């Protein structure tokens, strides 16, 4: 059996007691996370804010890297969270933030890669990187590599949780032109970055499992948050997400708390002990999606959990960022 076939064999539901309707509070009910340290990117708005609040309420120490530290401090007042300045699209900023985290903690139990952008106008960052690929994938890749020694030092193992999306259905990694130098499409760029998120979790898990570091990617569901901030109201109306007043009318849309639930389940569920490299949705392991499966039907495209594709993306990302390689 090939590694790809083995991966698909593991992409099967495992009997989670939770569902699409489960909230963050329900996932963590009765759990004591005292003594655990978590980093949550984007932890001061949308799904990240719900994640931070739930973790802090359960007793975890939460560190939130923030592009807008003042906004983060206001949003997180009363949670006891620590704010670290960081811009995911700026490699120097990511390295500096990781350095601050290393200076103030000796281990890291949980890393949540929640921050992201969607369907943005064309932007070039760093050495000409496409902006969505840079912010959604390369920044998180670099951060995880820089924090890996802390993850490997967690005495009971660590989990890395990466927010992908059903948007990965839009495209595999465009290896011939990952930075859209031959013409930009904001939705394909978003889709590629979400496929990258899923593949990143696959290979990080393969490298980290010997050190007790396991990684999962997930689709949080359809939620209206700040993620849509660069889309016009009319675009959202035309897609059937909101009405003319901005009220959510889309079918099967979740609340932010429900959207944060799958990531918190990925981070804490004992059902996932000994597992990793999986793509999750609705607080459960997602099934493989066939070639003709519509995005709204759920599941994961085989290319987004392909170990060989994940290894190729890892090497591309190492070359792009100059990150310290995770020990093999």
C-alpha positions as CSV (number, residue, x, y, z in Angstrom):
1,X,0.0,0.0,0.0
2,X,1.4,3.4,-1.0
3,X,1.8,6.3,1.6
4,X,-1.0,8.1,-0.2
5,X,-3.4,5.1,0.2
6,X,-2.4,4.8,3.9
7,X,-3.2,8.4,4.4
8,X,-6.7,8.0,2.8
9,X,-7.3,4.9,4.9
10,X,-6.8,7.1,8.0
11,X,-9.1,9.8,6.7
12,X,-12.2,8.2,8.2
13,X,-14.5,9.3,11.1
14,X,-13.4,8.0,14.5
15,X,-16.7,8.3,16.5
16,X,-16.5,11.8,17.9
17,X,-19.3,12.7,20.3
18,X,-19.4,16.2,18.8
19,X,-20.9,17.7,15.6
20,X,-21.1,20.8,13.4
21,X,-23.3,22.4,16.0
22,X,-20.8,21.9,18.9
23,X,-19.5,25.1,20.4
24,X,-16.0,25.9,21.7
25,X,-17.3,25.8,25.3
26,X,-18.8,22.4,24.8
27,X,-15.6,20.9,23.5
28,X,-13.6,22.2,26.5
29,X,-16.3,21.6,29.1
30,X,-14.7,19.9,32.2
31,X,-11.2,20.1,30.8
32,X,-8.5,21.7,32.9
33,X,-5.7,23.2,30.8
34,X,-3.8,24.7,33.7
35,X,0.0,24.5,33.1
36,X,-0.5,24.3,29.3
37,X,0.9,27.0,27.1
38,X,-0.6,27.8,23.7
39,X,0.2,30.2,20.9
40,X,-2.8,31.4,18.8
41,X,-2.1,33.4,15.7
42,X,-5.0,35.7,14.9
43,X,-6.1,35.2,18.5
44,X,-7.7,38.5,18.9
45,X,-10.5,38.4,16.3
46,X,-13.0,36.0,14.8
47,X,-12.3,32.3,15.3
48,X,-8.9,33.1,16.9
49,X,-10.6,35.3,19.6
50,X,-13.0,32.5,20.4
51,X,-10.1,30.1,20.6
52,X,-8.1,32.3,22.9
53,X,-11.1,33.0,25.2
54,X,-12.0,29.3,25.5
55,X,-8.4,28.2,26.2
56,X,-7.9,31.0,28.8
57,X,-11.2,30.1,30.5
58,X,-9.9,26.5,30.8
59,X,-6.8,27.6,32.5
60,X,-4.2,27.7,29.7
61,X,-1.6,30.4,29.3
62,X,-2.2,31.9,25.9
63,X,0.3,33.9,23.8
64,X,-1.2,35.9,20.9
65,X,1.1,37.1,18.1
66,X,-0.6,40.2,16.7
67,X,-0.1,42.5,13.7
68,X,-2.1,45.1,15.6
69,X,-1.0,44.8,19.3
70,X,-3.2,47.7,20.6
71,X,-6.3,46.2,19.0
72,X,-5.3,42.8,20.5
73,X,-4.9,44.2,23.9
74,X,-8.3,45.8,23.8
75,X,-10.0,42.6,22.5
76,X,-8.2,40.3,25.0
77,X,-8.6,42.5,28.1
78,X,-9.4,40.3,31.1
79,X,-8.2,37.0,29.5
80,X,-4.6,37.2,30.9
81,X,-3.2,36.6,27.4
82,X,0.2,37.8,26.4
83,X,0.6,39.8,23.2
84,X,3.6,39.5,20.9
85,X,3.9,41.9,17.9
86,X,4.1,39.9,14.7
87,X,3.2,40.3,11.0
88,X,2.9,36.9,9.3
89,X,3.8,38.4,5.9
90,X,7.1,39.7,7.2
91,X,9.7,37.0,7.8
92,X,11.8,39.2,10.0
93,X,8.8,40.0,12.2
94,X,7.9,36.3,12.5
95,X,11.5,35.5,13.6
96,X,11.4,38.3,16.1
97,X,8.1,37.2,17.6
98,X,9.3,33.6,17.8
99,X,12.4,34.9,19.6
100,X,10.3,36.7,22.2
101,X,8.3,33.5,22.8
102,X,11.4,31.4,23.2
103,X,12.7,34.0,25.7
104,X,9.7,33.7,27.9
105,X,8.7,30.1,27.9
106,X,10.6,26.8,27.9
107,X,8.0,24.7,26.2
108,X,4.9,25.0,24.1
109,X,2.0,22.5,24.3
110,X,-0.3,23.9,21.6
111,X,0.2,26.0,18.4
112,X,-2.9,27.2,16.6
113,X,-2.4,28.7,13.1
114,X,-5.7,30.6,12.9
115,X,-4.8,33.9,11.3
116,X,-5.5,34.3,7.6
117,X,-6.7,36.4,4.7
118,X,-9.1,35.6,1.9
119,X,-9.7,36.7,-1.6
120,X,-7.6,39.8,-1.3
121,X,-6.5,42.1,-4.1
122,X,-3.1,41.2,-5.6
123,X,-0.3,42.0,-3.1
124,X,3.4,41.3,-3.3
125,X,5.2,40.9,0.0
126,X,8.8,40.1,0.9
127,X,10.8,39.0,-2.1
128,X,7.7,39.2,-4.4
129,X,5.7,36.5,-2.7
130,X,2.0,36.3,-3.5
131,X,0.3,37.8,-0.4
132,X,-2.2,35.1,0.5
133,X,0.3,32.3,0.1
134,X,2.7,34.4,2.3
135,X,0.3,35.2,5.1
136,X,-1.7,32.0,5.2
137,X,1.1,29.5,4.7
138,X,4.7,30.8,4.6
139,X,4.3,32.9,7.7
140,X,2.9,30.0,9.7
141,X,5.5,27.6,8.3
142,X,8.3,29.9,9.4
143,X,6.7,30.4,12.8
144,X,6.3,26.7,13.4
145,X,9.9,25.9,12.4
146,X,11.1,28.7,14.7
147,X,9.0,27.4,17.6
148,X,9.6,23.7,17.0
149,X,12.2,23.3,19.8
150,X,9.6,24.5,22.3
151,X,7.0,22.1,20.8
152,X,9.4,19.2,21.0
153,X,10.1,20.1,24.7
154,X,6.5,19.6,25.8
155,X,6.6,16.8,28.3
156,X,3.3,15.2,27.3
157,X,3.6,15.9,23.6
158,X,2.4,18.9,21.6
159,X,-0.3,19.5,19.0
160,X,-0.2,21.9,16.1
161,X,-3.6,22.9,14.7
162,X,-3.8,24.6,11.3
163,X,-6.9,26.3,9.9
164,X,-7.3,25.2,6.3
165,X,-10.7,25.5,4.5
166,X,-13.0,23.8,2.0
167,X,-11.4,26.5,-0.2
168,X,-8.7,23.9,-0.8
169,X,-11.1,22.3,-3.3
170,X,-10.3,25.2,-5.7
171,X,-6.7,24.1,-6.6
172,X,-3.7,22.0,-5.7
173,X,-0.3,23.8,-5.3
174,X,0.5,25.5,-8.6
175,X,4.1,24.3,-8.7
176,X,4.6,25.9,-12.1
177,X,3.6,29.3,-10.7
178,X,2.8,29.4,-7.0
179,X,3.1,33.2,-6.8
180,X,0.8,33.9,-9.7
181,X,3.4,35.8,-11.7
182,X,1.6,34.9,-15.0
183,X,-1.8,36.4,-13.9
184,X,-3.6,36.8,-10.5
185,X,-6.8,35.1,-9.5
186,X,-7.8,36.0,-5.9
187,X,-9.9,32.8,-5.4
188,X,-7.3,30.4,-6.8
189,X,-4.7,32.2,-4.7
190,X,-6.8,31.6,-1.6
191,X,-7.5,28.0,-2.5
192,X,-3.8,27.3,-3.0
193,X,-3.0,28.8,0.4
194,X,-5.6,26.6,2.0
195,X,-4.2,23.5,0.3
196,X,-0.8,24.5,1.5
197,X,-2.2,24.7,5.1
198,X,-3.4,21.1,4.9
199,X,-0.2,19.8,3.3
200,X,1.9,21.6,5.9
201,X,0.2,19.7,8.7
202,X,0.8,16.4,6.9
203,X,4.5,16.8,6.7
204,X,5.0,18.6,10.0
205,X,3.3,15.6,11.6
206,X,5.5,13.2,9.7
207,X,8.6,15.0,10.9
208,X,7.4,15.7,14.4
209,X,5.8,12.5,15.6
210,X,9.1,11.0,16.9
211,X,9.3,14.1,19.2
212,X,5.6,13.8,20.2
213,X,4.6,16.7,18.0
214,X,1.4,15.9,16.1
215,X,-0.3,18.2,13.6
216,X,-3.8,18.5,12.2
217,X,-5.5,20.7,9.6
218,X,-9.1,21.5,9.5
219,X,-12.1,23.2,7.8
220,X,-13.8,25.3,10.5
221,X,-17.0,25.6,8.6
222,X,-18.7,28.6,6.9
223,X,-18.6,31.6,9.3
224,X,-18.8,35.3,8.7
225,X,-15.9,36.9,10.5
226,X,-13.3,39.5,9.7
227,X,-11.9,37.1,7.2
228,X,-14.3,38.5,4.6
229,X,-13.1,42.1,5.3
230,X,-11.7,42.6,1.8
231,X,-14.8,41.4,0.0
232,X,-17.5,43.9,-0.8
233,X,-21.0,43.5,0.7
234,X,-22.3,43.0,-2.8
235,X,-19.9,40.1,-3.4
236,X,-21.2,38.5,-0.2
237,X,-24.8,39.1,-1.2
238,X,-24.2,37.6,-4.6
239,X,-22.8,34.4,-3.0
240,X,-25.8,34.1,-0.8
241,X,-23.9,34.6,2.4
242,X,-25.5,37.8,3.7
243,X,-28.5,40.0,2.9
244,X,-28.3,43.6,1.8
245,X,-28.0,44.7,5.5
246,X,-25.2,42.3,6.1
247,X,-27.2,39.8,8.2
248,X,-26.0,36.2,7.7
249,X,-28.5,34.2,5.6
250,X,-26.3,31.5,4.1
251,X,-27.3,27.9,4.7
252,X,-25.2,25.9,7.3
253,X,-23.3,28.9,8.5
254,X,-21.8,28.5,12.0
255,X,-21.4,31.0,14.8
256,X,-17.8,31.9,15.6
257,X,-17.9,29.7,18.7
258,X,-19.0,26.7,16.6
259,X,-16.3,27.6,14.0
260,X,-13.6,27.4,16.8
261,X,-14.8,24.1,18.1
262,X,-13.1,21.8,15.6
263,X,-9.7,23.4,16.3
264,X,-10.1,23.0,20.0
265,X,-11.2,19.4,19.5
266,X,-8.1,18.8,17.4
267,X,-6.0,20.2,20.2
268,X,-7.5,18.4,23.1
269,X,-9.4,15.2,22.1
270,X,-8.1,12.0,23.5
271,X,-9.7,10.3,20.5
272,X,-6.8,11.8,18.5
273,X,-4.0,10.5,20.7
274,X,-1.5,8.7,18.5
275,X,-3.0,10.2,15.3
276,X,-1.9,13.1,13.2
277,X,-1.5,14.5,9.7
278,X,-5.3,14.3,9.3
279,X,-7.8,16.8,7.9
280,X,-10.8,17.5,10.2
281,X,-14.2,19.1,9.9
282,X,-17.2,19.4,12.2
283,X,-15.2,18.0,15.2
284,X,-14.5,14.8,13.3
285,X,-12.0,13.3,10.8
286,X,-13.1,14.2,7.3
287,X,-13.6,11.6,4.6
288,X,-11.8,11.7,1.2
289,X,-13.7,13.7,-1.4
290,X,-14.0,12.2,-4.9
291,X,-13.1,14.2,-8.0
292,X,-16.7,15.4,-8.6
293,X,-17.7,16.1,-5.0
294,X,-18.9,19.7,-4.6
295,X,-17.1,21.8,-2.1
296,X,-20.2,22.2,0.1
297,X,-20.5,18.4,0.5
298,X,-17.4,18.4,2.7
299,X,-14.4,16.1,2.9
300,X,-10.9,16.6,1.7
301,X,-9.4,16.4,-1.7
302,X,-6.7,13.6,-2.0
303,X,-4.0,16.1,-3.2
304,X,-4.4,18.1,0.1
305,X,-3.3,15.2,2.2
306,X,-0.8,13.6,-0.2
307,X,2.4,12.9,1.7
308,X,4.6,13.3,-1.4
309,X,3.0,16.6,-2.3
310,X,3.4,17.7,1.4
311,X,7.1,16.9,1.2
312,X,7.6,18.9,-2.0
313,X,5.8,21.9,-0.5
314,X,7.9,21.6,2.6
315,X,11.1,21.9,0.6
316,X,9.7,24.8,-1.4
317,X,8.8,26.5,1.8
318,X,12.2,25.9,3.4
319,X,13.9,27.4,0.3
320,X,11.6,30.4,0.3
321,X,11.8,31.3,4.0
322,X,15.3,30.1,5.0
323,X,13.6,28.5,8.0
324,X,15.6,26.4,10.4
325,X,14.8,22.8,9.3
326,X,12.8,20.7,11.7
327,X,15.0,17.7,12.7
328,X,14.2,14.6,10.7
